[in-house]
């Protein structure tokens, strides 16, 4: 499988680089609507929190997943319901400080080997996204191809060092109101 074209639109970096670190298997019908690394005055990127926004459902698949996976997850630090009935699950990544800092600064190739392996194992090797993720995490093997696609010198890309732009922290910020933080369910 090869890189044939470049992504030209922004995609949530937290969804492809951080969410896989939760170890939640891909393929479930219960997936976050979106993921974020900050939320107004509640969480800043330096807090090292991944905020996952889920549409609350009443079916048994969702309620079982919420009860047995999300609410029991060892990284879960907060659970909050929004005014529109969505659920916010906040996961703590403070133990991965160096990898988090590399992620925030768009230095994906500098992530630890264990983190890279976990991210890549989330993606199916037969899926087109796998090769892109592999190129972002291991750019040395892909500089020539990206240089060809971009019409630039390979040496220029090597001087940049990365093949994926860093997270746009404005687009990675959640903008939503909660019912009442005083009465929301917060986990200790």
OpenMM code with the backbone's topology and positions (N, CA, C; nanometers):
from openmm import Vec3, app, unit

residues = "UNK UNK UNK UNK UNK UNK UNK UNK UNK UNK UNK UNK UNK UNK UNK UNK UNK UNK UNK UNK UNK UNK UNK UNK UNK UNK UNK UNK UNK UNK UNK UNK UNK UNK UNK UNK UNK UNK UNK UNK UNK UNK UNK UNK UNK UNK UNK UNK UNK UNK UNK UNK UNK UNK UNK UNK UNK UNK UNK UNK UNK UNK UNK UNK UNK UNK UNK UNK UNK UNK UNK UNK UNK UNK UNK UNK UNK UNK UNK UNK UNK UNK UNK UNK UNK UNK UNK UNK UNK UNK UNK UNK UNK UNK UNK UNK UNK UNK UNK UNK UNK UNK UNK UNK UNK UNK UNK UNK UNK UNK UNK UNK UNK UNK UNK UNK UNK UNK UNK UNK UNK UNK UNK UNK UNK UNK UNK UNK UNK UNK UNK UNK UNK UNK UNK UNK UNK UNK UNK UNK UNK UNK UNK UNK UNK UNK UNK UNK UNK UNK UNK UNK UNK UNK UNK UNK UNK UNK UNK UNK UNK UNK UNK UNK UNK UNK UNK UNK UNK UNK UNK UNK UNK UNK UNK UNK UNK UNK UNK UNK UNK UNK UNK UNK UNK UNK UNK UNK".split()
positions = [
    Vec3(0.0848, -0.1175, 0.0000),
    Vec3(0.0000, 0.0000, 0.0000),
    Vec3(0.0895, 0.1239, 0.0000),
    Vec3(0.0506, 0.2239, -0.0769),
    Vec3(0.1314, 0.3441, -0.0919),
    Vec3(0.0484, 0.4698, -0.0658),
    Vec3(0.1182, 0.5768, -0.0360),
    Vec3(0.0543, 0.7077, -0.0235),
    Vec3(0.0347, 0.7604, -0.1656),
    Vec3(-0.0917, 0.7792, -0.2058),
    Vec3(-0.1221, 0.8239, -0.3418),
    Vec3(-0.1589, 0.9708, -0.3491),
    Vec3(-0.2058, 1.0256, -0.2385),
    Vec3(-0.2482, 1.1655, -0.2347),
    Vec3(-0.2293, 1.2161, -0.0923),
    Vec3(-0.2432, 1.3451, -0.0759),
    Vec3(-0.2271, 1.4060, 0.0557),
    Vec3(-0.3621, 1.4491, 0.1106),
    Vec3(-0.3741, 1.4409, 0.2434),
    Vec3(-0.4925, 1.4971, 0.3070),
    Vec3(-0.4806, 1.6483, 0.2980),
    Vec3(-0.5839, 1.7133, 0.2473),
    Vec3(-0.5782, 1.8589, 0.2339),
    Vec3(-0.6672, 1.9297, 0.3348),
    Vec3(-0.7614, 1.8573, 0.3946),
    Vec3(-0.8494, 1.9170, 0.4946),
    Vec3(-0.8006, 1.8792, 0.6336),
    Vec3(-0.8354, 1.9627, 0.7294),
    Vec3(-0.7962, 1.9348, 0.8663),
    Vec3(-0.8734, 1.8146, 0.9206),
    Vec3(-0.8061, 1.7304, 0.9968),
    Vec3(-0.8725, 1.6221, 1.0680),
    Vec3(-0.8296, 1.6289, 1.2138),
    Vec3(-0.9194, 1.5834, 1.3036),
    Vec3(-0.8927, 1.5895, 1.4474),
    Vec3(-0.7709, 1.5034, 1.4789),
    Vec3(-0.6632, 1.5680, 1.5147),
    Vec3(-0.5407, 1.4958, 1.5475),
    Vec3(-0.5587, 1.4130, 1.6745),
    Vec3(-0.6368, 1.4649, 1.7700),
    Vec3(-0.6580, 1.3895, 1.8938),
    Vec3(-0.7298, 1.2575, 1.8667),
    Vec3(-0.8115, 1.2530, 1.7639),
    Vec3(-0.8877, 1.1322, 1.7327),
    Vec3(-0.7985, 1.0217, 1.6760),
    Vec3(-0.6933, 1.0583, 1.6055),
    Vec3(-0.6076, 0.9553, 1.5445),
    Vec3(-0.4771, 0.9307, 1.6195),
    Vec3(-0.4311, 1.0289, 1.6977),
    Vec3(-0.3052, 1.0093, 1.7700),
    Vec3(-0.3254, 0.9793, 1.9191),
    Vec3(-0.4314, 1.0283, 1.9811),
    Vec3(-0.4508, 1.0092, 2.1250),
    Vec3(-0.5605, 0.9071, 2.1552),
    Vec3(-0.6747, 0.9182, 2.0913),
    Vec3(-0.7841, 0.8240, 2.1186),
    Vec3(-0.7384, 0.6774, 2.1110),
    Vec3(-0.6588, 0.6370, 2.0129),
    Vec3(-0.6146, 0.4967, 2.0094),
    Vec3(-0.5395, 0.4526, 2.1357),
    Vec3(-0.4826, 0.5474, 2.2092),
    Vec3(-0.4079, 0.5129, 2.3303),
    Vec3(-0.4989, 0.4694, 2.4448),
    Vec3(-0.6293, 0.4866, 2.4284),
    Vec3(-0.7233, 0.4385, 2.5298),
    Vec3(-0.7361, 0.2862, 2.5256),
    Vec3(-0.6920, 0.2251, 2.4160),
    Vec3(-0.6985, 0.0798, 2.4051),
    Vec3(-0.8384, 0.0278, 2.3762),
    Vec3(-0.9273, 0.1144, 2.3350),
    Vec3(-1.0633, 0.0730, 2.2996),
    Vec3(-1.0597, 0.0198, 2.1573),
    Vec3(-1.1052, -0.1011, 2.1406),
    Vec3(-1.0978, -0.1649, 2.0094),
    Vec3(-1.1811, -0.0915, 1.9052),
    Vec3(-1.1231, -0.0801, 1.7877),
    Vec3(-1.1941, -0.0195, 1.6756),
    Vec3(-1.2970, -0.1202, 1.6240),
    Vec3(-1.4079, -0.0702, 1.5760),
    Vec3(-1.5094, -0.1572, 1.5198),
    Vec3(-1.6392, -0.1560, 1.5977),
    Vec3(-1.6392, -0.0989, 1.7155),
    Vec3(-1.7616, -0.0869, 1.7939),
    Vec3(-1.8499, 0.0200, 1.7303),
    Vec3(-1.9809, 0.0053, 1.7485),
    Vec3(-2.0706, 0.1101, 1.6984),
    Vec3(-2.0719, 0.2286, 1.7947),
    Vec3(-2.0094, 0.2123, 1.9106),
    Vec3(-2.0022, 0.3203, 2.0078),
    Vec3(-1.8668, 0.3893, 1.9910),
    Vec3(-1.8699, 0.5009, 1.9223),
    Vec3(-1.7486, 0.5789, 1.8989),
    Vec3(-1.7780, 0.7247, 1.9339),
    Vec3(-1.6762, 0.7974, 1.9757),
    Vec3(-1.7020, 0.9379, 2.0065),
    Vec3(-1.7395, 1.0157, 1.8810),
    Vec3(-1.8299, 1.1102, 1.8996),
    Vec3(-1.8643, 1.2005, 1.7892),
    Vec3(-1.7412, 1.2805, 1.7515),
    Vec3(-1.6693, 1.3253, 1.8523),
    Vec3(-1.5430, 1.3959, 1.8315),
    Vec3(-1.4580, 1.3860, 1.9562),
    Vec3(-1.3331, 1.4238, 1.9408),
    Vec3(-1.2384, 1.4255, 2.0523),
    Vec3(-1.1703, 1.5616, 2.0553),
    Vec3(-1.1268, 1.6009, 2.1750),
    Vec3(-1.0679, 1.7333, 2.1945),
    Vec3(-0.9576, 1.7262, 2.3004),
    Vec3(-0.8724, 1.8292, 2.3017),
    Vec3(-0.7665, 1.8369, 2.4036),
    Vec3(-0.7852, 1.9557, 2.4969),
    Vec3(-0.8916, 2.0319, 2.4756),
    Vec3(-0.9219, 2.1419, 2.5668),
    Vec3(-1.0714, 2.1703, 2.5627),
    Vec3(-1.1153, 2.2461, 2.6650),
    Vec3(-1.2565, 2.2805, 2.6745),
    Vec3(-1.2675, 2.4096, 2.7543),
    Vec3(-1.2829, 2.5203, 2.6826),
    Vec3(-1.2998, 2.6521, 2.7452),
    Vec3(-1.2058, 2.6747, 2.8613),
    Vec3(-1.2616, 2.7109, 2.9761),
    Vec3(-1.1793, 2.7354, 3.0956),
    Vec3(-1.1634, 2.6102, 3.1803),
    Vec3(-1.2302, 2.5010, 3.1432),
    Vec3(-1.2251, 2.3789, 3.2248),
    Vec3(-1.0958, 2.3002, 3.2059),
    Vec3(-1.0545, 2.2830, 3.0802),
    Vec3(-0.9334, 2.2057, 3.0501),
    Vec3(-0.8531, 2.2761, 2.9420),
    Vec3(-0.7252, 2.2857, 2.9642),
    Vec3(-0.6314, 2.3418, 2.8673),
    Vec3(-0.5463, 2.2277, 2.8113),
    Vec3(-0.4831, 2.2457, 2.6958),
    Vec3(-0.3996, 2.1386, 2.6411),
    Vec3(-0.2911, 2.0901, 2.7385),
    Vec3(-0.2389, 2.1805, 2.8175),
    Vec3(-0.1322, 2.1415, 2.9119),
    Vec3(-0.1837, 2.0545, 3.0268),
    Vec3(-0.3151, 2.0396, 3.0405),
    Vec3(-0.3721, 1.9510, 3.1429),
    Vec3(-0.3611, 1.8040, 3.1027),
    Vec3(-0.3286, 1.7804, 2.9776),
    Vec3(-0.3090, 1.6452, 2.9251),
    Vec3(-0.4343, 1.5591, 2.9388),
    Vec3(-0.5456, 1.6147, 2.8960),
    Vec3(-0.6746, 1.5458, 2.9014),
    Vec3(-0.7293, 1.5282, 2.7602),
    Vec3(-0.7826, 1.4115, 2.7348),
    Vec3(-0.8550, 1.3856, 2.6108),
    Vec3(-1.0036, 1.3880, 2.6445),
    Vec3(-1.0768, 1.4724, 2.5765),
    Vec3(-1.2195, 1.4872, 2.6001),
    Vec3(-1.2927, 1.4211, 2.4838),
    Vec3(-1.3701, 1.3188, 2.5152),
    Vec3(-1.4457, 1.2462, 2.4131),
    Vec3(-1.5936, 1.2798, 2.4277),
    Vec3(-1.6517, 1.3238, 2.3197),
    Vec3(-1.7929, 1.3619, 2.3167),
    Vec3(-1.8725, 1.2487, 2.2509),
    Vec3(-1.9629, 1.1896, 2.3274),
    Vec3(-2.0461, 1.0799, 2.2794),
    Vec3(-2.1915, 1.1238, 2.2739),
    Vec3(-2.2634, 1.0744, 2.1747),
    Vec3(-2.4093, 1.0877, 2.1722),
    Vec3(-2.4621, 0.9802, 2.2661),
    Vec3(-2.5314, 1.0217, 2.3709),
    Vec3(-2.5902, 0.9223, 2.4617),
    Vec3(-2.7036, 0.8513, 2.3888),
    Vec3(-2.7036, 0.7207, 2.4032),
    Vec3(-2.8096, 0.6396, 2.3443),
    Vec3(-2.8730, 0.5556, 2.4543),
    Vec3(-2.9891, 0.5021, 2.4261),
    Vec3(-3.0580, 0.4206, 2.5266),
    Vec3(-3.0514, 0.2717, 2.4946),
    Vec3(-2.9948, 0.2344, 2.3804),
    Vec3(-2.9877, 0.0922, 2.3458),
    Vec3(-2.8872, 0.0199, 2.4357),
    Vec3(-2.9017, -0.1105, 2.4455),
    Vec3(-2.8189, -0.1903, 2.5363),
    Vec3(-2.6714, -0.1885, 2.4969),
    Vec3(-2.6422, -0.1826, 2.3676),
    Vec3(-2.5009, -0.1800, 2.3265),
    Vec3(-2.4311, -0.0566, 2.3843),
    Vec3(-2.4956, 0.0591, 2.3720),
    Vec3(-2.4352, 0.1806, 2.4252),
    Vec3(-2.4278, 0.1765, 2.5777),
    Vec3(-2.5382, 0.1424, 2.6427),
    Vec3(-2.5386, 0.1457, 2.7896),
    Vec3(-2.4382, 0.0473, 2.8478),
    Vec3(-2.4236, -0.0703, 2.7862),
    Vec3(-2.3221, -0.1657, 2.8322),
    Vec3(-2.1815, -0.1127, 2.8097),
    Vec3(-2.1577, -0.0520, 2.6938),
    Vec3(-2.0261, 0.0034, 2.6629),
    Vec3(-1.9930, 0.1159, 2.7607),
    Vec3(-2.0887, 0.2031, 2.7849),
    Vec3(-2.0664, 0.3136, 2.8777),
    Vec3(-2.0346, 0.2602, 3.0179),
    Vec3(-2.1150, 0.1665, 3.0637),
    Vec3(-2.0993, 0.1121, 3.1997),
    Vec3(-1.9712, 0.0302, 3.2153),
    Vec3(-1.9416, -0.0558, 3.1184),
    Vec3(-1.8320, -0.1522, 3.1337),
    Vec3(-1.6992, -0.1107, 3.0732),
    Vec3(-1.7005, -0.0140, 2.9830),
    Vec3(-1.5745, 0.0291, 2.9206),
    Vec3(-1.5412, 0.1726, 2.9602),
    Vec3(-1.6288, 0.2651, 2.9281),
    Vec3(-1.5978, 0.4061, 2.9509),
    Vec3(-1.5901, 0.4412, 3.0995),
    Vec3(-1.6940, 0.4062, 3.1752),
    Vec3(-1.6977, 0.4450, 3.3167),
    Vec3(-1.5992, 0.3662, 3.4033),
    Vec3(-1.5495, 0.2542, 3.3513),
    Vec3(-1.4514, 0.1746, 3.4265),
    Vec3(-1.3088, 0.1939, 3.3754),
    Vec3(-1.2919, 0.2817, 3.2781),
    Vec3(-1.1595, 0.2990, 3.2180),
    Vec3(-1.0631, 0.3587, 3.3197),
    Vec3(-0.9424, 0.3047, 3.3242),
    Vec3(-0.8440, 0.3511, 3.4238),
    Vec3(-0.7955, 0.4936, 3.3992),
    Vec3(-0.8165, 0.5491, 3.2842),
    Vec3(-0.7756, 0.6878, 3.2565),
    Vec3(-0.8890, 0.7880, 3.2797),
    Vec3(-1.0093, 0.7410, 3.3038),
    Vec3(-1.1237, 0.8316, 3.3177),
    Vec3(-1.1066, 0.9206, 3.4402),
    Vec3(-1.1200, 1.0507, 3.4192),
    Vec3(-1.1103, 1.1444, 3.5315),
    Vec3(-1.2403, 1.2210, 3.5538),
    Vec3(-1.3199, 1.2425, 3.4492),
    Vec3(-1.4463, 1.3148, 3.4630),
    Vec3(-1.5501, 1.2585, 3.3671),
    Vec3(-1.6749, 1.2685, 3.4087),
    Vec3(-1.7889, 1.2358, 3.3244),
    Vec3(-1.8895, 1.3482, 3.3439),
    Vec3(-1.9327, 1.4087, 3.2346),
    Vec3(-2.0211, 1.5251, 3.2423),
    Vec3(-2.1253, 1.5135, 3.1318),
    Vec3(-2.2492, 1.5492, 3.1623),
    Vec3(-2.3540, 1.5516, 3.0604),
    Vec3(-2.3738, 1.6938, 3.0120),
    Vec3(-2.3936, 1.7081, 2.8820),
    Vec3(-2.4159, 1.8405, 2.8242),
    Vec3(-2.5644, 1.8685, 2.8128),
    Vec3(-2.5976, 1.9932, 2.7825),
    Vec3(-2.7375, 2.0335, 2.7705),
    Vec3(-2.8113, 1.9587, 2.6602),
    Vec3(-2.7398, 1.9180, 2.5562),
    Vec3(-2.8067, 1.8502, 2.4447),
    Vec3(-2.8174, 1.6989, 2.4653),
    Vec3(-2.7803, 1.6504, 2.5837),
    Vec3(-2.7900, 1.5079, 2.6121),
    Vec3(-2.6673, 1.4283, 2.5746),
    Vec3(-2.5653, 1.4940, 2.5252),
    Vec3(-2.4405, 1.4257, 2.4955),
    Vec3(-2.3662, 1.3987, 2.6259),
    Vec3(-2.2729, 1.3068, 2.6201),
    Vec3(-2.1917, 1.2737, 2.7367),
    Vec3(-2.0459, 1.3048, 2.7064),
    Vec3(-1.9806, 1.3688, 2.8026),
    Vec3(-1.8383, 1.4005, 2.7900),
    Vec3(-1.7608, 1.3096, 2.8835),
    Vec3(-1.6665, 1.2384, 2.8289),
    Vec3(-1.5780, 1.1537, 2.9072),
    Vec3(-1.4382, 1.2140, 2.8947),
    Vec3(-1.3779, 1.2441, 3.0084),
    Vec3(-1.2469, 1.3093, 3.0100),
    Vec3(-1.1445, 1.2092, 3.0617),
    Vec3(-1.0423, 1.1846, 2.9802),
    Vec3(-0.9399, 1.0859, 3.0126),
    Vec3(-0.8062, 1.1553, 3.0384),
    Vec3(-0.7363, 1.1085, 3.1394),
    Vec3(-0.6112, 1.1694, 3.1842),
    Vec3(-0.4902, 1.1000, 3.1210),
    Vec3(-0.4031, 1.1800, 3.0598),
    Vec3(-0.2812, 1.1288, 2.9988),
    Vec3(-0.1564, 1.1906, 3.0618),
    Vec3(-0.1677, 1.2346, 3.1870),
    Vec3(-0.0541, 1.3005, 3.2519),
    Vec3(0.0653, 1.2066, 3.2711),
    Vec3(0.0418, 1.0757, 3.2704),
    Vec3(0.1528, 0.9813, 3.2827),
    Vec3(0.2344, 0.9713, 3.1536),
    Vec3(0.1806, 1.0226, 3.0449),
    Vec3(0.2509, 1.0213, 2.9158),
    Vec3(0.2929, 1.1630, 2.8781),
    Vec3(0.3481, 1.2344, 2.9741),
    Vec3(0.3798, 1.3764, 2.9570),
    Vec3(0.4649, 1.4041, 2.8336),
    Vec3(0.5716, 1.3301, 2.8156),
    Vec3(0.6601, 1.3566, 2.7020),
    Vec3(0.5891, 1.3306, 2.5690),
    Vec3(0.5172, 1.2182, 2.5600),
    Vec3(0.4435, 1.1894, 2.4366),
    Vec3(0.3344, 1.2930, 2.4126),
    Vec3(0.2672, 1.3361, 2.5191),
    Vec3(0.1634, 1.4384, 2.5044),
    Vec3(0.2246, 1.5675, 2.4494),
    Vec3(0.3374, 1.6074, 2.5035),
    Vec3(0.4033, 1.7296, 2.4560),
    Vec3(0.4452, 1.7166, 2.3096),
    Vec3(0.4961, 1.6002, 2.2715),
    Vec3(0.5314, 1.5778, 2.1301),
    Vec3(0.4057, 1.5890, 2.0432),
    Vec3(0.2959, 1.5307, 2.0891),
    Vec3(0.1713, 1.5381, 2.0138),
    Vec3(0.1254, 1.6831, 1.9969),
    Vec3(0.1180, 1.7586, 2.1050),
    Vec3(0.0712, 1.8980, 2.1012),
    Vec3(0.1566, 1.9827, 2.0078),
    Vec3(0.2856, 1.9523, 2.0019),
    Vec3(0.3773, 2.0287, 1.9183),
    Vec3(0.3941, 1.9706, 1.7776),
    Vec3(0.3146, 1.8678, 1.7457),
    Vec3(0.3187, 1.8102, 1.6111),
    Vec3(0.4447, 1.7330, 1.5808),
    Vec3(0.5099, 1.6819, 1.6822),
    Vec3(0.6319, 1.6024, 1.6630),
    Vec3(0.5967, 1.4536, 1.6748),
    Vec3(0.5137, 1.4077, 1.5843),
    Vec3(0.4621, 1.2709, 1.5896),
    Vec3(0.5724, 1.1671, 1.5758),
    Vec3(0.6752, 1.1972, 1.4997),
    Vec3(0.7854, 1.1019, 1.4815),
    Vec3(0.8677, 1.0861, 1.6092),
    Vec3(0.8505, 1.1754, 1.7047),
    Vec3(0.9257, 1.1710, 1.8309),
    Vec3(0.8510, 1.0943, 1.9399),
    Vec3(0.7279, 1.0524, 1.9128),
    Vec3(0.6540, 0.9735, 2.0114),
    Vec3(0.7320, 0.8470, 2.0445),
    Vec3(0.7125, 0.7946, 2.1642),
    Vec3(0.7834, 0.6729, 2.2045),
    Vec3(0.7429, 0.5564, 2.1143),
    Vec3(0.8303, 0.4584, 2.1052),
    Vec3(0.8017, 0.3401, 2.0232),
    Vec3(0.6752, 0.2701, 2.0691),
    Vec3(0.6557, 0.2599, 2.1992),
    Vec3(0.5359, 0.1939, 2.2526),
    Vec3(0.4102, 0.2694, 2.2105),
    Vec3(0.4134, 0.4017, 2.2182),
    Vec3(0.2980, 0.4822, 2.1783),
    Vec3(0.2722, 0.4675, 2.0290),
    Vec3(0.3764, 0.4729, 1.9488),
    Vec3(0.3598, 0.4542, 1.8039),
    Vec3(0.2978, 0.3190, 1.7726),
    Vec3(0.3471, 0.2136, 1.8389),
    Vec3(0.2941, 0.0791, 1.8146),
    Vec3(0.1469, 0.0696, 1.8530),
    Vec3(0.1104, 0.1324, 1.9639),
    Vec3(-0.0293, 0.1304, 2.0087),
    Vec3(-0.1185, 0.2026, 1.9082),
    Vec3(-0.0729, 0.3171, 1.8601),
    Vec3(-0.1503, 0.3919, 1.7607),
    Vec3(-0.1678, 0.3097, 1.6339),
    Vec3(-0.0590, 0.2544, 1.5820),
    Vec3(-0.0672, 0.1785, 1.4573),
    Vec3(-0.1524, 0.0524, 1.4721),
    Vec3(-0.1488, -0.0106, 1.5894),
    Vec3(-0.2284, -0.1328, 1.6081),
    Vec3(-0.3786, -0.1032, 1.6092),
    Vec3(-0.4159, 0.0216, 1.6307),
    Vec3(-0.5567, 0.0625, 1.6279),
    Vec3(-0.6121, 0.0576, 1.4853),
    Vec3(-0.5265, 0.0841, 1.3886),
    Vec3(-0.5685, 0.0921, 1.2486),
    Vec3(-0.5458, -0.0408, 1.1776),
    Vec3(-0.6430, -0.0809, 1.0972),
    Vec3(-0.6330, -0.2025, 1.0187),
    Vec3(-0.5309, -0.1805, 0.9071),
    Vec3(-0.4355, -0.2726, 0.8947),
    Vec3(-0.3304, -0.2580, 0.7932),
    Vec3(-0.3858, -0.2532, 0.6511),
    Vec3(-0.5020, -0.3113, 0.6296),
    Vec3(-0.5610, -0.3120, 0.4957),
    Vec3(-0.6359, -0.1823, 0.4653),
    Vec3(-0.6575, -0.0994, 0.5675),
    Vec3(-0.7292, 0.0263, 0.5507),
    Vec3(-0.6320, 0.1348, 0.5033),
    Vec3(-0.6795, 0.2246, 0.4198),
    Vec3(-0.5946, 0.3319, 0.3669),
    Vec3(-0.5379, 0.4238, 0.4732),
    Vec3(-0.6084, 0.4394, 0.5858),
    Vec3(-0.5584, 0.5285, 0.6912),
    Vec3(-0.4308, 0.4771, 0.7558),
    Vec3(-0.4106, 0.3464, 0.7540),
    Vec3(-0.2934, 0.2883, 0.8174),
    Vec3(-0.1644, 0.3440, 0.7564),
    Vec3(-0.1569, 0.3478, 0.6257),
    Vec3(-0.0334, 0.3929, 0.5603),
    Vec3(-0.0054, 0.5403, 0.5917),
    Vec3(-0.1103, 0.6209, 0.6004),
    Vec3(-0.0905, 0.7615, 0.6367),
    Vec3(-0.0384, 0.7723, 0.7793),
    Vec3(-0.0996, 0.6995, 0.8713),
    Vec3(-0.0537, 0.7036, 1.0103),
    Vec3(0.0900, 0.6543, 1.0199),
    Vec3(0.1207, 0.5498, 0.9453),
    Vec3(0.2580, 0.4984, 0.9455),
    Vec3(0.3545, 0.6056, 0.8945),
    Vec3(0.3135, 0.6779, 0.7915),
    Vec3(0.4017, 0.7824, 0.7368),
    Vec3(0.4212, 0.8975, 0.8344),
    Vec3(0.3190, 0.9301, 0.9125),
    Vec3(0.3306, 1.0387, 1.0101),
    Vec3(0.4201, 0.9990, 1.1269),
    Vec3(0.4119, 0.8736, 1.1665),
    Vec3(0.4894, 0.8264, 1.2809),
    Vec3(0.6326, 0.7871, 1.2441),
    Vec3(0.6526, 0.7458, 1.1197),
    Vec3(0.7845, 0.7033, 1.0713),
    Vec3(0.8158, 0.7744, 0.9390),
    Vec3(0.8344, 0.9044, 0.9416),
    Vec3(0.8470, 0.9814, 0.8172),
    Vec3(0.9714, 0.9505, 0.7340),
    Vec3(1.0765, 0.9008, 0.7940),
    Vec3(1.2004, 0.8764, 0.7182),
    Vec3(1.1769, 0.7916, 0.5934),
    Vec3(1.0835, 0.6985, 0.6019),
    Vec3(1.0551, 0.6094, 0.4899),
    Vec3(0.9699, 0.6756, 0.3816),
    Vec3(0.9187, 0.7966, 0.4098),
    Vec3(0.8191, 0.8572, 0.3218),
    Vec3(0.8547, 0.9966, 0.2710),
    Vec3(0.9668, 1.0522, 0.3131),
    Vec3(1.0019, 1.1880, 0.2704),
    Vec3(1.0058, 1.2017, 0.1185),
    Vec3(1.0647, 1.1052, 0.0508),
    Vec3(1.0769, 1.1136, -0.0956),
    Vec3(0.9391, 1.1171, -0.1620),
    Vec3(0.8480, 1.0316, -0.1171),
    Vec3(0.7147, 1.0264, -0.1774),
    Vec3(0.6369, 1.1554, -0.1518),
    Vec3(0.6429, 1.2070, -0.0289),
    Vec3(0.5723, 1.3314, 0.0019),
    Vec3(0.6335, 1.4486, -0.0753),
    Vec3(0.7653, 1.4499, -0.0906),
    Vec3(0.8313, 1.5557, -0.1675),
    Vec3(0.7805, 1.5539, -0.3120),
    Vec3(0.7659, 1.4349, -0.3675),
    Vec3(0.7143, 1.4201, -0.5037),
    Vec3(0.5706, 1.4722, -0.5122),
    Vec3(0.4862, 1.4351, -0.4176),
    Vec3(0.3464, 1.4789, -0.4178),
    Vec3(0.3327, 1.6297, -0.3987),
    Vec3(0.4215, 1.6865, -0.3180),
    Vec3(0.4159, 1.8303, -0.2894),
    Vec3(0.4933, 1.9155, -0.3904),
    Vec3(0.5778, 1.8516, -0.4685),
    Vec3(0.6589, 1.9256, -0.5642),
    Vec3(0.7674, 2.0083, -0.4979),
    Vec3(0.8255, 1.9539, -0.3912),
    Vec3(0.9339, 2.0221, -0.3202),
    Vec3(1.0539, 1.9291, -0.3110),
    Vec3(1.1645, 1.9856, -0.2700),
    Vec3(1.2852, 1.9050, -0.2514),
    Vec3(1.2708, 1.8175, -0.1266),
    Vec3(1.3196, 1.6967, -0.1364),
    Vec3(1.3159, 1.6064, -0.0219),
    Vec3(1.3924, 1.6649, 0.0962),
    Vec3(1.5017, 1.7331, 0.0681),
    Vec3(1.5819, 1.7924, 0.1761),
    Vec3(1.5007, 1.8947, 0.2560),
    Vec3(1.4089, 1.9652, 0.1878),
    Vec3(1.3236, 2.0605, 0.2580),
    Vec3(1.2349, 1.9878, 0.3588),
    Vec3(1.1700, 1.8795, 0.3148),
    Vec3(1.0840, 1.8040, 0.4056),
    Vec3(1.1638, 1.7432, 0.5203),
    Vec3(1.2815, 1.6963, 0.4902),
    Vec3(1.3659, 1.6407, 0.5971),
    Vec3(1.4015, 1.7487, 0.6990),
    Vec3(1.4203, 1.8712, 0.6537),
    Vec3(1.4525, 1.9798, 0.7479),
    Vec3(1.3328, 2.0133, 0.8361),
    Vec3(1.2104, 1.9965, 0.7829),
    Vec3(1.0895, 2.0164, 0.8617),
    Vec3(1.0769, 1.9025, 0.9631),
    Vec3(1.1027, 1.7819, 0.9189),
    Vec3(1.1066, 1.6662, 1.0074),
    Vec3(0.9763, 1.5911, 1.0260),
    Vec3(0.8631, 1.6496, 0.9900),
    Vec3(0.7332, 1.5849, 1.0092),
    Vec3(0.6526, 1.5928, 0.8798),
    Vec3(0.5610, 1.4967, 0.8636),
    Vec3(0.4786, 1.4924, 0.7429),
    Vec3(0.3309, 1.5229, 0.7691),
    Vec3(0.2994, 1.5569, 0.8901),
    Vec3(0.1617, 1.5901, 0.9266),
    Vec3(0.1648, 1.7182, 1.0087),
    Vec3(0.0749, 1.8101, 0.9782),
    Vec3(0.0735, 1.9363, 1.0523),
    Vec3(0.0336, 1.9138, 1.1978),
    Vec3(0.0731, 2.0064, 1.2819),
    Vec3(0.0435, 1.9910, 1.4243),
    Vec3(-0.1032, 2.0202, 1.4512),
    Vec3(-0.1515, 1.9792, 1.5669),
    Vec3(-0.2927, 2.0030, 1.5986),
    Vec3(-0.3259, 2.1517, 1.5984),
    Vec3(-0.4397, 2.1847, 1.5405),
    Vec3(-0.4923, 2.3205, 1.5463),
    Vec3(-0.5687, 2.3289, 1.6781),
    Vec3(-0.5104, 2.3953, 1.7765),
    Vec3(-0.5677, 2.3936, 1.9104),
    Vec3(-0.7034, 2.4619, 1.9195),
    Vec3(-0.7374, 2.5454, 1.8237),
    Vec3(-0.8720, 2.6024, 1.8207),
    Vec3(-0.9737, 2.4975, 1.7759),
    Vec3(-0.9356, 2.4152, 1.6784),
    Vec3(-1.0253, 2.3106, 1.6303),
    Vec3(-1.0290, 2.1911, 1.7246),
    Vec3(-0.9298, 2.1818, 1.8101),
    Vec3(-0.9227, 2.0734, 1.9080),
    Vec3(-0.9803, 2.1177, 2.0428),
    Vec3(-1.0533, 2.2312, 2.0433),
    Vec3(-1.1151, 2.2813, 2.1658),
    Vec3(-1.2663, 2.2599, 2.1580),
    Vec3(-1.3201, 2.1954, 2.2593),
    Vec3(-1.4634, 2.1703, 2.2680),
    Vec3(-1.5360, 2.2990, 2.3024),
    Vec3(-1.6459, 2.3232, 2.2320),
    Vec3(-1.7314, 2.4388, 2.2579),
    Vec3(-1.8711, 2.3843, 2.2836),
    Vec3(-1.9044, 2.3634, 2.4118),
    Vec3(-2.0345, 2.3077, 2.4472),
    Vec3(-2.0683, 2.3507, 2.5895),
    Vec3(-2.1969, 2.3637, 2.6152),
    Vec3(-2.2435, 2.4001, 2.7491),
    Vec3(-2.2826, 2.2729, 2.8239),
    Vec3(-2.2618, 2.2735, 2.9542),
    Vec3(-2.3032, 2.1604, 3.0359),
    Vec3(-2.4293, 2.1961, 3.1112),
    Vec3(-2.4991, 2.0949, 3.1580),
    Vec3(-2.6253, 2.1153, 3.2288),
    Vec3(-2.6013, 2.2031, 3.3510),
    Vec3(-2.5173, 2.1582, 3.4402),
    Vec3(-2.4880, 2.2312, 3.5628),
    Vec3(-2.3671, 2.1640, 3.6245),
    Vec3(-2.2541, 2.2282, 3.6169),
    Vec3(-2.1317, 2.1650, 3.6660),
    Vec3(-2.1411, 2.1320, 3.8143),
    Vec3(-2.2137, 2.2085, 3.8917),
    Vec3(-2.2275, 2.1822, 4.0340),
    Vec3(-2.2955, 2.0475, 4.0597),
    Vec3(-2.3863, 2.0102, 3.9699),
    Vec3(-2.4633, 1.8873, 3.9892),
    Vec3(-2.4243, 1.7766, 3.8922),
    Vec3(-2.3190, 1.7974, 3.8128),
    Vec3(-2.2774, 1.6936, 3.7188),
    Vec3(-2.2028, 1.5849, 3.7936),
    Vec3(-2.1988, 1.4701, 3.7336),
    Vec3(-2.1290, 1.3571, 3.7951),
    Vec3(-1.9808, 1.3721, 3.7647),
    Vec3(-1.9023, 1.3961, 3.8666),
    Vec3(-1.7574, 1.4095, 3.8504),
    Vec3(-1.6922, 1.2976, 3.9270),
    Vec3(-1.6013, 1.2304, 3.8616),
    Vec3(-1.5330, 1.1178, 3.9249),
    Vec3(-1.4060, 1.1635, 3.9926),
    Vec3(-1.3751, 1.1034, 4.1040),
    Vec3(-1.2503, 1.1359, 4.1742),
    Vec3(-1.1435, 1.0361, 4.1390),
] * unit.nanometer
topology = app.Topology()
chain = topology.addChain("A")
for resn in residues:
    res = topology.addResidue(resn, chain)
    for name in ("N", "CA", "C"):
        topology.addAtom(name, app.Element.getBySymbol(name[0]), res)
